[in-house]
């Protein structure tokens, strides 16, 4: 798994690839949460090359979406494949 987080002018891009499990979700959370605790307007998760997302990854996405709603910020999910889209919908993640 590889990820990249870009923060530019109150917009955050999170590019995820490969398998997102407990270890990866924890690492992403440690880098991402300090950024979203600052003022931001929007955050985009790029999921086009994610091959697997477990409950820890889903929990991370849900937590970020909740924080964004509390901050009146927007979260978007780009390039979501059909299988992952179904899992996100079942978890209550708004696409």
Secondary structure as UniProt FT lines:
FT   STRAND          2..8
FT   TURN            9..10
FT   STRAND          11..20
FT   HELIX           22..36
FT   STRAND          42..53
FT   HELIX           55..70
FT   TURN            71..72
FT   STRAND          74..78
FT   HELIX           82..91
//
